[in-house]
Amino acid sequence: MSQGWMEMLVKFQAGAFPSSGPAAWAAAFPADPARLAQMQADFAAQQSKLWMTILGREAGAPAQTLVLPGAGDKRFRAAEWRENPYFDYLKQSYLLASGYLTDLVDQVQVEPAAKERLRFAVKQWIDASCPANFPATNPEAMRMAIETKGESITKGLANLIADAAKGHISQTDESAFEVGRNIAVTPGAVVFENELIQLIQYSPATGSVAKRPLVMVPPCINKFYILDLQPENSYVAYAVGEGHTVFMVSWRNVKADLGHLTWDDYVDKGVLQALRVAHEIAGADKVNALGFCVGGTLLGAALSVLKAKGEDLVASATYLTTLLDFSDTGQIGCLVDEQGVQSREQAIGEGGILPGSELAFVFSALRANDLIWAYVVNNYLKGESPVAFDLLYWNADSTNLPGPMYCWYVRNTYLENRLREPGAVTTCGVPLDLGAIGLPSFVLASREDHIVPWKSAYRSVGLLGGDVRFVLAASGHIAGVVNPASKGKRSHWISPNQYPADPDQWFEAAKEQPGSWWPVWSEWLAAHKGGERKARKAFGNKRHKAIEPAPGRYVKEKFNA
C-alpha cells in the first residue's frame, strides 16, 4: 500500500496531521473559481447564521437546528449535544465544516483515482477532528469526570498506557478469550505441518459423512478462527454438523526467518499442499474447496495451477467475499499507487516482513469512527473498558506477511489487476487462467462490505468458467459471512441462475430471503459431496498422523511476538 498514505494515517493517529488541513490541500487543485467563491460565501453565511442562532438561545430552550448528524451517528447521542447551546454549536459547526470540506473535494478537477485518495484523506481528517474526540469538548467525558471525581480520567490514562504497551487500541476485553479455550474449540487435530501452514482435520459429528472432504482456506492476513469462533457461531462446526469432513488451513504468523516467502510459496506450500494432503487422507476421488477473502484469491490461483498441470483434484469451489477482478476495490484502492508499491518493493520486496499491526490499523482506518475513535472516546476519555466480543478479539489478532509475497500480491491485484487476464501472470511455473478452471462455484458477497465491494465480487460470476451460483448476504465483510443459521438473523438475496453483466440488474431481479445464507450453501454443496461413507474416528492416515490437538500452535503465535 502507498507508504505516503500509510505515513499519513500514522500521523493522523498520533495527532500530527498538517495544521493546514485538507482544505488547503483541496484549494491547491484547479477548480471553478466562481463555484469555489460561492461555496465559501455560503459556508460563511451558514456559520454566521448558526452563531447568531446560538447567541440568541437560552439554556434548555429548544434547538434551532441548521444541520443534523446523519442517521445512526452515535457520536452525538448524548442529550447535551442538543440541549446545551455550547455543545449544540460545536456539533453543528463541525457538521457544517465537514459538509463544506466534502463538497470542496467534489469540486476538485483531478483524475478519479487522485480524487478518491483526496476524499479518503479528507474523511480521515474530518473523523479525527470531531469535537467528541477531545476531553474538553465531549460533554459525556466532562460529566463523567465530575461525577466520578476524576476517577474516569485516572482509568482513562491507565487504559491509554496499557494500550500503548500492547501497540493497539483495545476494542474488546481481550482477557475474556483464549484460543483453544473458548474460541476455536471445534474438536480436531493437526495432521500436517510445514514452515507455512498447519492443516487441521476436525472430528466428525455425524454417523456418516460426505466422501469428499471440504478444505477451507482462510485469509492469510488474519487467523483462521474467524470461521470457528464460539460453538454457537462457528461456520466450521456448522459444516461438520452438515456431514462434512472439514480440513482447515492455519497460516503461520511469519517472522523474520520466513521473510523470503513468495506468492508462489503461499499457493504451493499453502493451498496446494493442503488440498493434496486432505485428498490423500480422505481417500476420495476429489475434494471440495472453500476460500475466504484473500484465501479465496489464493484458492482461485491454486485451482488455475491445478488446471494448467492437468491435476483433477477438486470437485467444487466456494468463494466467500473474495476479489478475483480488482477493477473496483473500494476504499482500499485509495491506499495503493505506483509510488507506494515501488517503495514497498525496494524495502521488503526481496525479503522482510509487513507487520500485522500495520495491516490491522489500515483496516480499522477504513471505518475510523467505528473502529478507532469510538474506542478512543470510550477507553481514554471516559475511562471505560470495552465489552467482550469474540469477533473484535479476532480482529486484533493479525498476522505478519512476508515482503515478497505481499509486494507480488499488491502489484498484480490491487495495482495492475492482472489475475483476471488469461496468461498475464505466472504462478508455480504456469500461466494463470481463471476462466479455464471450469468448476462448479458458489460465490458469496456481502452487501455492505467495505473491503470487498459486492459488485466487485459479483464479477467473479463472469470470470470463472463452469456453473456459478451467486448469493448476496446482508451486512458487512465479516458479519455477512459469520451469520449462524440457528440465529435467524439478517437476510440474503438469491435469484434464478441468470447473471447479467450488470450487478444492479441482477439485484433488481433477486429476491430477499430472511435468515442466513448457510443453508443455501449447504444444499448447493450437497450436490458435490460424491456420496457418503461411514465416519472415521481416527485422524489422518499412516503417512499423516495426528501431531497435536486443534487448534494447533501456529494460530496462537502473536504478530508482535
N, C-alpha and C positions, 0 to 999 in steps of 0.2 A: 504494500500500500504506500501511497505517496508519503515520503518521510516528512515533507514540508507540512502536510496536513496532520500527520501524527504529532509533530512538534507543536503545532497549533493547539491540538487537543490537550497535550500535556500542559502547555502554558495556561490554557483556559481552565484546566482542573486546578492548577496551582494559584490561580488568581492573577496571572501575569499577562493577561490579554493586552494588546497595544491600546494605549489610552485613547488614541484617536477613534477607535472603534470601527465597526463595519460601515457606518455612514460615510466616513472619509474614504474608505476603500471603494464603495459604490460610486461616490461622486467623482472618483478619478477616471471612471469609464465614460466614454461618449454616450450621451443620451439626448433626448429632445429638450433643449433649454427652456422652451416655453412650458412644456409639461412639467419639468422639474420646478420651475418657479411657481407654478400653480399649486403643485403638491406641497411645497414649502409654505406657501401662503395659507393653504387650507389647514395644514398641521398647526401653524402658529395660531390661527383663529380658533381651532378646536381647543388648544391648550389654554388660550386666554379665556374662552367661554367656560372651560372646566374650572379654572382658577376663580373666576368671578362667582360661579355657582357654589363652590365650596366656601368662599368667604361669606356668602350670604346665608349659609346654612348653619343652624344651631345643632349642638349635640343631641342626638335622639330623634331629630327630625327626619322625615322620610328622605331617602336618597333621590337626587335628581340625576339619573344616570345618563351619561352620554355614550358610554361603551361598556359592555358586559363581557366577562370571561366566557370562553366557549363552553358549550355543554360538556360536562364531565371534567372540567378543570378543577382539580381538588386543591390547588394552591391557595384559593381564596374562599374556602368554605367556612372559615371562622366568621362569627357574626360581626366582629369588629370591622372587617373589610367593607361591610355595608352600613353599619350603624355609626361608626366613628368617622367624623369628617376628615381627619388627618389620614387615616388608613384608606378611606374611600378615595381620597385624592391620589395617594401613592399608587393604588391599584389602577385607577382609570388613566392616570398619566402614563404609567408603564404600558398599559394596553394600547393607548393611542400611539406611543412611540414605537411599540412593536409592530403595529399595523403599518405605520409610516415606513419603517425600515424594510418590511416585507414588500410593500408596494414599490419602494425605491429599487430593490433588486429586480423586480419585474420589468422596470423601465430600462435596465442596463442593456446596451446593444453589443453583446458579445456572442460568440458561438455557444450552442446549447450546453456542451459539457462544462465550459468555463462558468456559465450562469448557474448550473446546478452546484458546482463547487462553491461558488459565492453564496448561493442560497443556503447551503449546508453550514458554511462558516457563520453567516449572519444568524441562523437559527441557534447555533451553539451560544453565540454571544447574547442573544435575546433570552434564552433559557437561563444562562448564568447570571444575568443582571436583574432577575426578578426580585422585587423587594422582599418576598417571602424567604429568600435565601440568606438574609442577613439579620443578626440578632436585634439590631436597633430598629429595624423596620418590619419585624414579624410580631404581630400582636399576640399570637399564641405563645411564642417563646418568652416574650416580656411578661405576660400574665403568669406563666408557669414559674418563672424566676422569682416573681414576687410571692406567689402562693407557697412555694417551697423554701422561701428564704435563702435562695441561692443554691439550693441543693441540685436543681436541674442543671445549673451551669457547671457545677463540680462533676456531675455524672457525664455531662456532655464532653468536657475536657478529657475525662478518663476514657470515654469511648473513642475520641479522636486519637489519643496516644496509642491505644490498643490497635486501632485500625492502621495507624502509621507503621507500627511494628509488623503487622501482617502484610502490609503492602497493598491493601484494597479496602474499599468501603464495605462494611458488613451489611448484607441485605437480608440476612436471616440469622436466627440463633444457631450458630454452627455447632455448638456443643450438644444440640439435640439430636444430631445424626452421626452415624458412623457406618461407613461402607462395610457391608458384611454382617452388621448387627441389626439395623432396622431399615436399611436400603440396600438394594442389590442382594436380596436374600433368597431368590428362587433357587431351590436346591440343584446342584450340579457339580461338575468337576472340570478342571483344566486338563485337556487331553493332548495338547500340543503347545509348544512354545518355540520361538526363535528370538532373535535380537529385537524384533519389531512388534510381534504380537504374541498374545496367548489366545488359544481357542478353547472356549468353554462349551461343554456339552451338558444340557440340562436334563434332569431326571424326568421320565415320562409321568404324566398324571392320569393317563387313561390306559385301559387294558390292551387296546390295540392302537397302533399309530400308523400314520401315512408311511408308505415305503420310502418315499423321497424325503430327505430331511430338509429343513429350512435353515439357511445360513444368513445371519444378519450382519451387515457391515455398517456400524455406526459412524458418525463423523469423527475424524482423527483429531479435530481441534477441541474436542470435549470427551469426557468419559462415557463409556457405553451405557452406564446405568440410567441414563435418561429413559431408556427402554425397559428398565427394571427398577423403578423407584421403590415404592412400597407395595405390598401384595395387592392392595385394592386398586392400584392404578398402574400395574405392571403390564406392559404390552407383551413381554416375554411370557409371563405367567398365563396371559390370555391365549397366546399361540400354543403353548404347551397344553393347556386345557382343551383346546380345539383338536387335539390329537396329532400334534406335530412334534417330531424330534428336532429341537432347536439347538443350533450352534451359534455362538456369539463371538465375534472378533473383539478382543480387548487390546487396544493400541498401547504401545509403550509410550510413557511420558519421557521422551528422549532427552538426554543430557549431552554435554559437550562431546563425549566419546562417540556419539551416534550422529553428530552434526554433519556427516558426509552423506547421509542417506538421500536418495533422489526420489522423484515421482515414480520412476520405474521400480524402485525398491518397494514403494508402498503398494503398487499394483501387483508385483510378482511375489514378494515375501509376505505381503499382507493379504490381499483379496484372493489371488490365485491359489496361494498356499492353503488358505482356509477352505476354499471350495474343494480342492483336491483331497485334503485330509478328511473333511466331512463325508465326501463321496466314498472314500475308502472305508471309513468306519461304518457307515450305514450299509454298505454293500448293495446299494441301489443302482439302477441304471443311470439316474441323473439326480441332481439336487435342485431345489428351488432357492432363489437368492433374493435378498432384500437389502437395499441401501437407503440410508437416511442422510439428507443434506449432502455434505462433501463425500460421505460414504457412498451415496448414490452416484455421484460423479465418478468416483474411483471404480465403482461396480460397472458403470457403462463402459469405461475404458478397458476393464478386465474382460468383459464379455466380448468386446471387439477384438481383443487379442486372441481369445479362445477361438473366435470365428475365423480369424485370419490363419490360425495354425491348425484348423480343422479338428479341434478338440470339442466333441459334442458332449458337454458335461452338465449343462444347465437346462432345466425344463421351462422355467418361467422367471421373470424378474419383477420385483416391486420397487418403485422409486418413491420415497416419501420426501416431500418438499425439497426436490432436487433440481439443480440447474444443469442442463446439458447445452443449451443455447444461451449464451451470455449477452444477448443483444440488449437487454434491459435488466440491470442488476440492482435497480433501486438506489437507495442512499449509499450503499457500499461503493457503488461505482464512482461516487464523488471523491473517494479517497484513493483512487487508482489513476495514475498518469504515467507517461513515459519517463519523466524525470525521476519520479519516486521509485519506479521499478528498477531503473538503471542504478539508482543509489543503493537499493537493497542488493542487487546482483553484485555490485562491487564490494559491499560489506560482508555479505554472508552467502553469496551465490556459489562459491567454491567450498564452503564449509562454515559451520557456525549454527547458532540457534536463534530462532524467533521466539522470545519468551511468551509463555501462555498469558502472563499478566498483561502484556501489551494487547494481545488479541481480545482479552476479556474487556479491557477498558474501551476499545474501539466499538465492540458490540453494545456495550452499555451506553456509549455516546450516541448511538443511533436512536435511543429513547431516553435522552438525558433527564427529562423531567421525572420519568417513572423510575429509572434505574440508577440515577446519580443524586439529583438534587432532593428528591423526596427523602432519601436516607441521610443526606447532609442535614436537612432540617430536623428530621426525627431523632437521629442519633446524637448530633452535636449541639444543635440549638435547643432542643427540648430535653436532651439527656435521657431519652427513652431507649429501650432495647428492641431490636426487631423481633418479630414473632418467628416461630419455627415454621419453615416452608421448604419442603423437600426439593421442589423444582429450583428454587433460588440457591439452595445449598449446592446443587449440581452446577448451576450457572457460574458459581465462583470457583469451581474445581476444574480449571482449564489445564490444557496440556501444551508443552512446547512443541515446535515444529522444526525439523532440520532446514537450514537455509536453502540448500539446493532444491529440495522438494518444494518448499514454499515459493521460491522465485519462479520455478518452472510453472507451477500451478497458476500463479497470478498473471504471469505474462501470457500464457497460452489460453487462459479462460477470460478473466476479467478485462485484460487489456486488449488482446487480439482476437478473442472469440474463435479459436481455431478448431476446437473439438467438433463443432458442427459441420466442418468442411471435410468431406471424404479425402483421406490421404494427406491432409495438411500437417499432421503431427505423427510422430513415430513413438511408440511405446513398446518396450520389451522386444525391440528389433523388428516390429511390423507396423505398417501404416494403419491408423485407426479409421474405421468407417462405421459409425453408429447405426446407419441405416441398413447395414448388411447383417446386423445381429439377428433379426428375424424371429425373436422370441415373443410369446405372449407376455404382455407387460401391463402392470397395474400402476397408474401414475396418480399420486395424490398431491394436491396443492392445498394451501390454506388461504382463505380469502383476505385476511388481514395481515398476511406475512410481510414483515418489513425487511427480511433478509433474502427470501426467495419470492419475489412478487409472483402471484398466482398465474398471471397471464404469461410470464416467462416460463414457469413450469409447464404450462399448457403447451408450449411449443414443442415439448418432447413428443407429443402425440404425432406430429407430422415428421419428426426427426427419426424416431425409432422405426425400424421395419417390424413387420408382424402385427398381430392383432393387439390393439391397445385399448385398455379401459381407463377412463379418466373420471376421477371423483374430486369434488371440491369440498373441503371441510370448512366449517366456521372457525373463527378465532385466528390466532397467530402461528408463528413458526413452530413453537413447541406445544402450546395448549391445543392447537388444532390436531396435532398428531396424538398426543397423550390425552385421549378422551375415552375413558373406560366405557365399554358397552353397558355395564351394570348400573352406571350413574344416570343414564337417560338425559344427559346434558347436551346443550348446543344442538347443532344440526349439520347437515351436509347436503350437497346438491348432486344429483345424478340426472342423466338423460339417456335416451336411446343411443346406441353406438353410432352416432353421426357426429363427426367432428369437423366443422368448417374451419377454415384458416383463421378466421377472426374469433378470438375467445369471447368477445361480447355477444356474438351471435349464438355461441354455444350456451352462454349463461341465460340468454333470453328464453331458450327452449328448455333449459334444465328445470327440474322440479326440486324444491326444497323438502327434505325429509327430516323429521325430528330425530334426535339422538345421534349416537356415534356412528362413524363410518366403518368401524371394526367388523361388524357382521357382514357388511357388503364385501369387504376384502376377504373375509374367511370363506364366504360362499364361492368367490372367484377362485381362491387358491385351492379349494377342494377339488376343482376340476383338473388340477395338475399334480395331485398327490401320488399318482402312479399305483393306486391300490392300497391295501392295508396289510399289516402283519402284526403279530403279537409283539407287544412292547418288551424291550430288553431292559433288565435292571442294571446290568453291568455297563460301566463307562468305557469308551474307547474300544480297542481290539488288541491283538497280540503285539502289533507294532507300535501302536499309540496307546500307552497305558495312562491311567489317571495319575497326574502329577501332584495336584493339591486340590482341596475343595474350592468351589466357586465362592467368591468372585475372583480369586487369584491375587497374586502380588502386584501385577502391573497397574491395576486400576487404583491401587492405594498410594502410588507414588505421587507426590505433590509437585506442582510446577515450579515452586520456589525452593524445592528441597536441594 
